[in-house]
């Protein structure tokens, strides 16, 4: 399982012109699910995202400018967006091979379970819509973008 996470000032997802998920300050996380992934993998990834320190500690002068705080410590939100393209094999040719992505029906069920886990462990969780043509808009704060794998 992979996630591309971005520290954002705001982010939202639209489907057919309607906003389906939005956060102000926090983390936008694109989630890729592979064949061997399961709920335990998903829980590890969510735990890593929620505890990953990508926010500056502005209160402690000794730590000024250091990435020292996680999303909960800064009162941020989490926007989870399913993105099977993260599982693409791009090592050869000019066309991505999506064979590494989990079948959509299984991936949707697992993504839904991951969202439930995130909501049980964090107060402010929004999501994109699995399988939809989504338009994601965000202001990347930094910019800070990281690839996480579990």
N, C-alpha and C positions, 0 to 999 in steps of 0.2 A: 504494500500500500504506500502511496506517495501523496504528499501534499505540497503545493506551492503556497506559501503564506506571505501575505503582504501586510505591513503596518499601514493602516489607512486613517485618514481624517474623516472619511465617510465612504460608504459603498452601498450600492443597491442593485437588485436584479429585477429586470422586467421581462415579462412574457406577454406577447401580443399587446404591448403598450401598457400593461398593468404591472405595478410593482408587487412582486411576490415575496421579497425579502429585503430588509434594509437595516443598516447600523450606522451610527455616527462614528465615533472614535473607536478603533479596535483592530481586529484581524479579519481580513478576507482570506479564506482558505479554499483553494481548489483541491478537490479530493479525487484521486485516481485509485481504482480498485482492480486488483489483479486476480488471476485464477486461484491462487493459494491463500488469499486473504479470508479472514473470518472475523467474528465479532471481537475476539481477543486482540487481533491485530488492530482493529478499529479503535478499541478502547485505549490501546497503547498510543496510537497516533493522536487521539483526542487529548489524552493526558499530556503528551509532549507539547501539543499546540498550546494548551491552556497554561502550561508552566514555562514555556519558552520565554526567555527574558529578552524582549526586543523593544522595550520602552525605557526612556531615559528617566533616571531618578533626579527629579528637579528639586526635591526637598532637602537632600543631603549634599551639602557643598563639597564634601570630600569625594563624592561619587558623581559629581556633575559631568554630564556628557557621556557617561557610561550606560550601556544597555544593561540595566540592573533589575527591571521590574517586568512582571508578566501582565497579561491582559486584565486579570481580576484585580490586581493591585492598582491599576489606573482607572478602574471603573469602566472598561471598554466593553464592546460587544464582539460577537463572533458570527461571521456570515460564512456558512458552509455551502459550497457550490460543487455539485458532482461534475467531474470532467474526465471522461474515459480517455481522452487524448494524451493524458499524462502517462498512460501505460504503453504508448506507441513505441515500437522499435524503429529507430531512425538511423541505424548503423549502416544500412546499405540502400542504394538506389535513391530515387527522387520522390518516392511516395511512402508515407508512413505505413507501417504494418501494425494493425490494431489487434493482432492475435493474442497479445499479452493481457488484454482487458477481459474482465469477467463478463459472462453473458449478461445482457441488459436486465433480464427478469431477476436473476440472482443478485446482480449488483444493486438494483433498486431496493430489494428487500434488505440487503446489508447496509446500504446507505441510510435507509429509514431507521434501522437499529442503531447505527452510529449517531444519528441525530437525537434519538431518544436518550442515549447514554450522555451525550453532550448536554442536553437540556436538564437531565437529572443532576449534573455536576456543575452547571454554570447557569447563571440567572438570565443572561441576555444572548440567546441563540436565534439566528434567522437562517433561512435556507433559500437556495435556488430551487428549481423544479426539475426533477430527474427526467431526462429524455426530451425536454423541451428545447426549443431554439431560444436561448436566453441572451439578453443583452445585459452585460455587466458593466456598470459604471463605477469608477472609484477614483479617489484622490489618494495616491500612494504617498505616505508620509515619510519622507527621507530622501530619496526612495529607499525603502528597505524591503527586500524580497529574498526568501530563503526556500530551499528545497529540503523537505524532511522526508525520510524514508524509515519505515519500521518493518 
